[in-house]
Amino acid sequence: MYNWAMLRKPLFRSAFGLLLVIWAIFIIGYEFSLNYFFWWYDCILHFLSGGCVAMGTIWLWDYFFPTNNKHKLILVGFIGTLIVGLIWEIFEIHYGLTFLSDGIIYIRDTASDLLLDVCGGYFATLYSFKILFKNVK
């Protein structure tokens, strides 16, 4: 039987709220072609998405493998964010949203996307600690 209580956890609510913000920013950007007018628009989405993935990964890990080990949670958040970021980059190549033939432009774009994912994930990990360890001294 599924435990619905896990959806009432503060970390899930924060991650889901951030997911809704990302969705709204993406839809607005898509409707008004903001990715084409502002080079930094994609950076915002990658940073926030990395944060959302890290919070979601830490939330799942904390549910299935509860721990007070902050180092382990940092690693879980980092690895989760990196894996999803790499899957996203493969998705972009597969569906023709970016091209390996762009050479250095592709490498620079992918590296900045992954760096922004991981940076967002790092800050979200710190925020996750604030939520998870609020009452722990």
ZIVEN-V443120 format. One record per pair of residues at least 24 apart in sequence whose ideal C-beta (glycine too) atoms are under 6 Angstrom apart, sorted by the first residue. I is the first residue (numbers start at 0). J is the second residue. Records with the same first field share a line. If there is no record, write none. Layout:
I->J, J
This chain:
5->62
9->130
10->58, 127, 130
11->58
13->54
14->51, 54, 55, 58
17->51
18->51
21->47, 48
42->115
45->112, 115, 116
46->115, 119
47->119
49->80, 116, 119, 120
50->119, 123
52->79, 80, 83
53->80, 120, 123, 124
54->123, 127
57->127
73->124
76->120, 124
80->116, 117, 120
84->113, 116
